[in-house]
């Protein structure tokens, strides 16, 4: 509703959520908790500067496979990416809440 009242796109609020899981290395630092490893590297390949992912929840194949039978969410095939440093393409899905009117 906020964005509908704001005509300048630079002042609108957009979110993008990427979900993936796997084994990561968690380390306490002076600044807080840091997580790194393959799970973080994979997530970073999802497309950080893409405005077409605004207001979306994008999930990995691993999340899709674990939750495809959940009754409260639906998944839509979103994209398959050839990602630098990855042997297999990244298969991504868009998560859609069932009560979403869109």
BAPA-300777 format. One record per residue: residue number from 1; x, y, z of N, C-alpha, C in turn. Coordinates in pm, whole numbers, plus 50000, padded with zeros to 5 digits. Each point is the difference from the previous one (the first is absolute). Layout:
REM residues N
NODE, NUM, X, Y, Z, X, Y, Z, X, Y, Z $
...
//
This chain:
REM residues 102
NODE, 1, 50082, 49882, 50000, 49918, 50118, 50000, 50087, 50126, 50000 $
NODE, 2, 50110, 49996, 50073, 50090, 50115, 50004, 50050, 50035, 49861 $
NODE, 3, 50049, 49901, 49926, 50057, 50025, 49868, 49898, 50058, 49902 $
NODE, 4, 49873, 49967, 50017, 49897, 50054, 49912, 49987, 50152, 50018 $
NODE, 5, 50034, 50050, 50117, 49991, 50144, 50028, 50128, 50075, 49964 $
NODE, 6, 50108, 49928, 49970, 50130, 50064, 49973, 50032, 49985, 49852 $
NODE, 7, 50004, 50112, 49928, 50020, 49992, 49856, 50146, 49980, 49961 $
NODE, 8, 50094, 50048, 50081, 50142, 49989, 49968, 50050, 49861, 50041 $
NODE, 9, 50040, 49915, 49902, 50047, 49865, 50033, 50118, 49997, 50097 $
NODE, 10, 50081, 50107, 50001, 50115, 50005, 50091, 49956, 50013, 50146 $
NODE, 11, 49877, 50039, 50023, 49949, 50016, 50136, 49905, 49888, 50040 $
NODE, 12, 49978, 49905, 49912, 49914, 49886, 50032, 50078, 49896, 50081 $
NODE, 13, 49928, 49917, 50069, 50062, 49893, 50078, 49973, 49867, 49929 $
NODE, 14, 50108, 49930, 49971, 49989, 49868, 49937, 50086, 49903, 50079 $
NODE, 15, 49952, 49878, 50012, 50080, 49897, 50065, 50020, 49884, 49903 $
NODE, 16, 50102, 49927, 50028, 50029, 49879, 49924, 50056, 49902, 50102 $
NODE, 17, 49943, 49883, 50004, 50045, 49898, 50095, 50047, 49880, 49920 $
NODE, 18, 50120, 49956, 50030, 50056, 49879, 49941, 50016, 49897, 50110 $
NODE, 19, 49956, 49878, 49974, 50013, 49893, 50098, 50075, 49882, 49940 $
NODE, 20, 50093, 49951, 50076, 50079, 49882, 49964, 50048, 49940, 50131 $
NODE, 21, 50036, 49876, 50000, 50057, 49944, 50121, 50112, 49904, 49966 $
NODE, 22, 50082, 49976, 50097, 50112, 49909, 49986, 50094, 50020, 50116 $
NODE, 23, 50112, 49937, 49993, 50099, 50008, 50106, 50082, 50127, 49981 $
NODE, 24, 50009, 50077, 50105, 50080, 50122, 49997, 50093, 50003, 50120 $
NODE, 25, 50093, 50090, 49995, 50092, 50019, 50111, 49953, 50125, 50075 $
NODE, 26, 49972, 49984, 50128, 49952, 50111, 50082, 50112, 50039, 50095 $
NODE, 27, 50027, 50130, 50003, 50112, 50050, 50081, 49957, 50125, 50076 $
NODE, 28, 50028, 50004, 50128, 49978, 50121, 50079, 50115, 50096, 49975 $
NODE, 29, 49967, 50124, 49969, 50102, 50102, 49980, 49969, 50119, 50089 $
NODE, 30, 50089, 50098, 50002, 49974, 50122, 50077, 49875, 50072, 49950 $
NODE, 31, 49973, 49991, 49871, 49886, 50068, 49940, 49871, 49921, 50015 $
NODE, 32, 50006, 49874, 50036, 49881, 49916, 50011, 50028, 49861, 49944 $
NODE, 33, 49899, 49937, 49950, 50013, 49865, 49945, 50023, 50010, 49850 $
NODE, 34, 50094, 49922, 49951, 50030, 49994, 49857, 49976, 49858, 49953 $
NODE, 35, 49936, 49986, 49886, 49975, 49869, 49940, 50063, 50001, 49862 $
NODE, 36, 50073, 49896, 49968, 50060, 49991, 49868, 50012, 49854, 49961 $
NODE, 37, 50042, 49978, 49877, 50012, 49865, 49946, 49916, 49985, 49874 $
NODE, 38, 49988, 49878, 49951, 49930, 49972, 49875, 49855, 50046, 50003 $
NODE, 39, 49933, 49985, 50114, 49859, 50040, 50008, 49985, 50150, 49975 $
NODE, 40, 50090, 50081, 50051, 49994, 50144, 49980, 50039, 50035, 49856 $
NODE, 41, 50103, 49934, 49948, 50042, 50024, 49862, 49889, 49968, 49901 $
NODE, 42, 49929, 49891, 50024, 49889, 49962, 49913, 49891, 50107, 50004 $
NODE, 43, 49963, 50042, 50118, 49896, 50101, 50015, 50038, 50131, 49931 $
NODE, 44, 50127, 50034, 50003, 50044, 50126, 49939, 49986, 49998, 49848 $
NODE, 45, 49983, 49883, 49941, 49989, 49988, 49854, 49857, 50022, 49950 $
NODE, 46, 49905, 50020, 50090, 49859, 50010, 49962, 49968, 50124, 49917 $
NODE, 47, 50082, 50104, 50003, 49976, 50117, 49916, 49983, 50129, 50077 $
NODE, 48, 50103, 50044, 50067, 49989, 50110, 50098, 49950, 50133, 49946 $
NODE, 49, 50024, 50035, 49876, 49963, 50132, 49950, 49878, 49999, 49908 $
NODE, 50, 49918, 49899, 50011, 49888, 49986, 49906, 49871, 50058, 50058 $
NODE, 51, 49949, 50101, 49935, 49875, 50061, 50047, 49879, 49912, 49970 $
NODE, 52, 50012, 49904, 49906, 49887, 49911, 49973, 49974, 49905, 50117 $
NODE, 53, 50089, 49995, 50097, 49979, 49918, 50119, 49945, 50081, 50118 $
NODE, 54, 49975, 50129, 49980, 49941, 50079, 50108, 49867, 49941, 50041 $
NODE, 55, 49974, 50006, 50128, 49871, 49956, 50055, 49972, 49852, 49972 $
NODE, 56, 50106, 49923, 49997, 49988, 49856, 49974, 50073, 49922, 50110 $
NODE, 57, 49960, 49875, 50016, 50075, 49905, 50082, 50049, 49894, 49903 $
NODE, 58, 50130, 49996, 49982, 50064, 49906, 49907, 50069, 49892, 50081 $
NODE, 59, 49974, 49874, 49967, 50056, 49889, 50077, 50078, 49906, 49909 $
NODE, 60, 50093, 49931, 50060, 50083, 49903, 49927, 49924, 49869, 49981 $
NODE, 61, 50054, 49918, 49914, 49944, 49867, 49977, 49995, 49920, 50131 $
NODE, 62, 50100, 50020, 50085, 50006, 49927, 50127, 49883, 50039, 50091 $
NODE, 63, 49967, 50128, 50006, 49885, 50044, 50078, 49872, 49947, 49937 $
NODE, 64, 49988, 50012, 49869, 49883, 49949, 49928, 49976, 49853, 50032 $
NODE, 65, 50104, 49918, 49990, 49984, 49856, 50020, 49958, 49966, 50143 $
NODE, 66, 50044, 50078, 50097, 49963, 49974, 50139, 49857, 50045, 50032 $
NODE, 67, 49947, 50098, 49927, 49873, 50061, 50038, 49891, 49993, 49893 $
NODE, 68, 50024, 49930, 49891, 49904, 49996, 49890, 49865, 49942, 50044 $
NODE, 69, 49998, 49916, 50101, 49874, 49939, 50045, 49928, 50082, 50107 $
NODE, 70, 50058, 50113, 50041, 49934, 50085, 50099, 49868, 50051, 49944 $
NODE, 71, 49897, 50002, 50082, 49869, 50040, 49950, 49980, 50151, 49994 $
NODE, 72, 50081, 50078, 50070, 49979, 50145, 50006, 50082, 50079, 49899 $
NODE, 73, 50083, 49934, 49923, 50082, 50071, 49902, 49996, 49928, 49866 $
NODE, 74, 50018, 50079, 49897, 50012, 49947, 49864, 50133, 50047, 49944 $
NODE, 75, 50052, 49927, 49906, 50124, 50038, 49935, 49977, 50011, 49851 $
NODE, 76, 50064, 50096, 49940, 49997, 50017, 49856, 50142, 49994, 49950 $
NODE, 77, 50025, 49920, 49895, 50133, 49994, 49943, 50038, 50141, 49957 $
NODE, 78, 50114, 50048, 50045, 50038, 50139, 49976, 50111, 50012, 49895 $
NODE, 79, 50111, 49928, 50022, 50113, 50018, 49910, 50105, 49893, 50027 $
NODE, 80, 50075, 49968, 49897, 50118, 49916, 50014, 50120, 50083, 49957 $
NODE, 81, 50098, 50011, 50090, 50117, 50084, 49975, 50126, 49917, 49987 $
NODE, 82, 50083, 50035, 49905, 50136, 49950, 49995, 50080, 50094, 50089 $
NODE, 83, 50053, 49951, 50109, 50065, 50086, 50097, 50150, 49975, 50004 $
NODE, 84, 50075, 50108, 50004, 50145, 49993, 50008, 50041, 49919, 50123 $
NODE, 85, 50091, 49906, 49980, 50051, 49920, 50109, 49912, 49881, 50039 $
NODE, 86, 49889, 49979, 49928, 49909, 49890, 50031, 49999, 49901, 49883 $
NODE, 87, 50015, 49872, 50031, 49998, 49897, 49896, 49861, 49981, 49943 $
NODE, 88, 49901, 50002, 50087, 49861, 49980, 49959, 49929, 50134, 49993 $
NODE, 89, 49904, 50015, 49909, 49922, 50124, 49997, 49918, 50015, 50128 $
NODE, 90, 49972, 50124, 50037, 49915, 50029, 50115, 49856, 50006, 49953 $
NODE, 91, 49916, 49915, 50055, 49858, 50000, 49966, 49929, 50078, 50110 $
NODE, 92, 49931, 50107, 49960, 49935, 50088, 50096, 49848, 49996, 49982 $
NODE, 93, 49931, 50019, 50111, 49854, 50002, 50001, 49953, 50126, 50070 $
NODE, 94, 49884, 50046, 49961, 49935, 50111, 50069, 49900, 49940, 50097 $
NODE, 95, 50007, 50044, 50125, 49907, 49952, 50101, 49876, 50089, 49997 $
NODE, 96, 49884, 49937, 49998, 49873, 50073, 49993, 49913, 49954, 50116 $
NODE, 97, 49959, 50095, 50083, 49909, 49966, 50110, 49863, 49975, 49941 $
NODE, 98, 49929, 49897, 50047, 49869, 49968, 49945, 49898, 50111, 50020 $
NODE, 99, 50012, 50077, 50107, 49902, 50106, 50023, 50035, 50131, 49930 $
NODE, 100, 50104, 49999, 49916, 50041, 50118, 49925, 49898, 50026, 49888 $
NODE, 101, 49938, 50118, 49997, 49901, 50027, 49896, 50059, 50014, 49861 $
NODE, 102, 50132, 50016, 49988, 50064, 50015, 49868, 50036, 49865, 49950 $
//
